[in-house]
Amino acid sequence: MPADKHSEQVDTSRRGFLKLSGRSAFALAAVGSLVSVVGYTGVRWQQRASASAEANYMVLRPQDILFFGALLPVVLGPNPSFQASLTSSANPASAPVVTNTLGQLDTMLAHSSPAMQKQIRDLVDLLTFTATQGLVSGYWGQWQQASPADIEAFLQRWQNSSVQLFRFGYQGICQLCQMAWYGRPESWADIGYPGIPSFLRGANAGS
Amino acid sequence: MPVPDIFREGMQKGWRVFDGNQRLPELPAPDVIIIGSGAGGATAAEILSAAGLQVYILEEGSLKTSSDFHNDELKAYAELYQEGALRTSADGGIAILQGRTVGGTTTVNWTSSFRTPNSTLAQWQSKWGIDYATEAEMTPWFERMEQRLNVSRWQMAPNANNDVIRKGCEALNWDWDIIPRNVKGCWNLGYCGTGCPVNAKQSMLVTSLPAALENGAVLIHSLRAVKLDHHQGKVLGVQCQGMNGTLTEADGRRFTLTAPNLFLAGGAINNPGLLLRSKAPDPHQQLGKRTFLHPVCMTLATFPRAIDGFYGAPQSVYSDHFNEVAPTSERMGFKLEVPPMQPSIVAALMGGFGEQHFQRIQDLAKSNLMLALMRDGFFEDDLGGQVKLRKNGDAVVDYPLRDRLWATVAEAYVKMAEIQFAAGATEVTPLHIHGTATRSLSEFKAQLAHLAYEPVSVRLSSAHVMGGCPMGADATMSVVNPQGQHHQLQNLYVMDGSLFPTSVGANPQLSIYALVARLATNFLA
């Protein structure tokens, strides 16, 4: 893990911070803390990053959709229903399982809080802005063109990071994708969940 | 509808229930405004309104009732939980499940109803000067609320997920017992966490709130208490604003309500948040401190048989074998229970991604999650968290994770794995960012030696938020007095779990009901 080796050498005290900030705030992003990185860089990116939600979405912006859309198949892994829908779609990025799960994710975030929404936007910005993406993720290309191996390597890098920000990011990305997909009825057949008791799908449902 | 929606029926009969964004009709002026409609607020509302006081209940969450509850996890998390069930402590170290709806957490909790442990009461009495914190003084209040909410030991057989605790503890000769639940005519469905669709759970939504509304109380939901106006030791009124449709922000109609007395019952994060926003007097810097979470760590077990933990009463068996510790202990006490096993929440808890995650979730129907609920706040070095304000005024709890907690996690992991293996598990995995399945207790222990005990890596959750406005006889170390009255603002009372000066050491709802029943009754005296 290059980022981690890096962090061991870096003095994270105030003096270390000042020394580093001469180099660049984005280098700091590779080793720094949640607040300083996301707080500082967030300001810098406002001019560059698209700030408003994609049409038909409440929270997710175009770059969020590209990012989560690219990561979903890797996070969810060999889930038969998900993979079948992907392979039968001409364009996997717009397969119904992807768009439905992103829609679900959007609803979840829309009901969360301004702080959580900002955290997700900052996270995606850190992982999609050209100057920071490679440094923090180890992957330099467009996420929608990343191979599964590239994405796995990124997720493992953050999973194994000594930086709490990255572990939190890893956990957040995985949990949001997993919650959204496994909350949807089309995912249940693969995991032995028979679904909600039938009478609740009948007269009482939708009343 | 197979089951009558008693709340909607009551509204048709003329209960005074309003949306915070609608213009209010001419109403009688309140004697008491209660902020929050959960365990504390609703209990106080029933008692005051029965005595003839005009009560207003304000609730930030929206109104959802049994006909809205379809056991749809994601819909429920989004609509019924604080921050859409995505709430965490400030640094993301602990995920926090807390209700945000009419009825508060009681609408979505898992119905476990324990009396406050005697050892907890003893500490409240000796360290915090709460003279009535004794078994003898509190028993009548527990009995009263148990009767009111139909609390009794669960009579049906526990589901297999809960039965893991019984089987494992019996094999190991450790204590276990059946959980008392607040249900009446329970269908044993297992979906308490998404709102009871059959009104069997005796939550505030079907008990104390209807009683208060029958007594003429006014309930205004989807309304945030933004700020208290206060002057010279008295609260003058509460500035309110209607919530937006997704309950993330107050952006609606603003108005101020006034009453001779105010009760805070918005929970242990939102109460201190409101007082901080209001710049309430806090001469000893106690406000928001001593916020406790009962942080929970978990182990995942796979069995060679069906567990189907998504069905059946979510919590029916517990073990207190490790819940009492000596004052010299290096760890906290912990209570052992299980959570319900619905797919979305379990998928998010079990950890990993890709192949590893799919292997785990594929075994959902054969899986058992066990949790250790850590009893925080009982030691000098265990101060819990502190509620602070975000830039936009929202409250957040900063909860540093200290050595004592990690020592407790390490021990709880082993004890839970022991129970799971003793109950016949073939594999047990600690819910840690690097946790992997092990096939024996020795392999499990060997793995623990290599795991880092650090934030986020150890997966921690909480479903019990307590403290933040601790009560105590000594004004230099508490926010309110033992009667719930604010030390500096004489017509302001705290009436919910934020009163607790430590955690409870058990699922807190019955502790809140009983304490508030006592305090609200004394308020009338």
Interface residues (C-beta under 8 A of the other chain):
Chain A: L34 M58 V74 V75 L76 G77 P78 N79 Q104 T107 M108 L109 A110 H111 S112 S113 P114 A115 M116 Q117 E152 L155 Q159 N160 Q164 R167 F168 Y170 Q171 G172 C174 Q175 Q178 M179 A180 W181 Y182 G183 R184 S187 W188 D190 I191 G192 Y193 I196 P197 F199 L200 R201 A203 N204 A205 G206 S207
Chain B: M1 P2 V3 S67 H70 N71 D72 E73 L74 Y77 A78 E79 E83 G84 L86 R87 D91 G92 L189 Y191 P197 T246 L247 T248 E249 F310 Y311 Q342 P343 S344 I345 V346 A347 A348 G351 G352 F353 G354 E355 Q356 H357 F358 I361 Q362 D363 L364 A365 K366 R390 N392 D394 V396 I433 H434 E454 P455 V456 S457 R459
